[in-house]
Amino acid sequence: MSTRPPIRRRPLDGITVVGLEQAISAPLCTRHLADLGARVIKVENPGFGDSTRHYDTVVGGMSAHFVWLNHGKESVTLDLKAEADLGVLNRILQTADVIVSNLAPGALGRLGLGTDELAQRFPRLIIVDISGYGTGGPLDHKRAYDLLIQSEGGSCAITGTPGHPAKPGIPAADIGTALYAYSSILAALYDREKTGRGAIIPIAMLDTVAEMMGFALNGYLHGGTEPEPVGMGSPMIAPYGAYPTADGQTAVLGTTNDREWSRLATMIGRSELADDPRYAHNDDRVRERAALDAVVGEWCAQRSLADIQKLADEAGIGNSRLNTVADLAQHPQLAERGRWRDIGTPSGPVPALKHPALARDWEVRSGWVPALGEHTEAVRAEFG
């Protein structure tokens, strides 16, 4: 049997992507494409560029958001209201495989770059048009940011605590939309190999959040009840939450079925609860959440986090520690699995996480975070 290492390769080498992009959803999508080898030409407005460039200066003078979302790309500043610069973009599109846009509603059409026009002129081009609310309906004209879409889509209403809704700390609408865009592009590239045709892929952020709300929607559509937010937990499962420990930390314990509930009850020395009809099934336990949280919380308050996690692992109960961002930055599970790499910036190399989903023989690009317009002259020379 051969012991030679696999040949490293990047699966999207040779693919060119144009990003008319800003903020999070489109840039995260195209950054993942760049990770896998695609050439990503990021088109920015002269003088200001992507708004996330200016959120802060924490990463050697660059913003945390921009560094996260844009390494491995080329930054080209074009004034798309100027005929000459619009001509440069059109010449780039003649050889491009994908264009991803999340500009304001109607912006592409006003530039003569509406999806139908692009598809007619460039039949092999994969066109991804990200918007807040899609085309049609009473809200299609509105600007869309993560908080606004999560509010409109109901996710804030099931986050937080009763009477105190909260936006999840992660920009779930932006990130979810980015991942749908990314996966649909990969599917469209595969389809183009068979048909020779590109695709128009409209993606609405509201549709993304509505899909993520599927369990809550089904609960309402079929049960008629609104889920109550429960803070560190799930409105649909109990016991499932965070409990302070004797050593000042927080254990997170979860059960997802009746068998796990029985094991948890035995672990905390209350096996009789597993046979109590009041707690027989998950929907029963959800109704009795407060009582069960009090029992589990009292048990955890008498033990250290290490003891709780040891007992939970032995009992086959899902558990974790409530970590901070600082804890995540030093997490041994990431470090020991080699999940970090260095990327280049104008102020020197900085750490960044690797792409989460890589085949074993795929090489990931550890790219450079571009300064605004850094590649403009080279691209102008290339495309005329």
HUZI-V694294 format. One record per run of one state. SS is the DSSP state (H for helix, E for strand, - for the rest). FROM is the first residue (numbers start at 1). TO is the last residue. If there is no record, write none. Layout:
BEGIN
SS	FROM	TO
SS	FROM	TO
END
This chain:
BEGIN
-	1	8
E	9	9
-	10	15
E	16	20
-	21	24
H	25	35
-	36	38
E	39	44
-	45	50
H	51	54
-	55	58
E	59	59
-	60	61
E	62	62
-	63	63
H	64	70
E	71	71
-	72	72
E	73	77
-	78	82
H	83	95
-	96	97
E	98	101
-	102	106
H	107	110
-	111	114
H	115	121
-	122	125
E	126	131
-	132	145
H	146	152
-	153	154
H	155	158
-	159	159
E	160	161
-	162	163
E	164	165
-	166	171
H	172	195
-	196	198
E	199	204
H	205	212
-	213	213
H	214	223
-	224	229
E	230	230
-	231	232
E	233	234
-	235	236
E	237	244
-	245	249
E	250	254
-	255	257
H	258	267
-	268	270
H	271	275
-	276	276
H	277	279
-	280	281
H	282	287
-	288	288
H	289	301
-	302	304
H	305	315
-	316	317
E	318	321
-	322	324
H	325	329
-	330	331
H	332	336
-	337	339
E	340	344
-	345	349
E	350	353
-	354	361
E	362	362
-	363	367
E	368	369
-	370	375
H	376	383
-	384	384
END
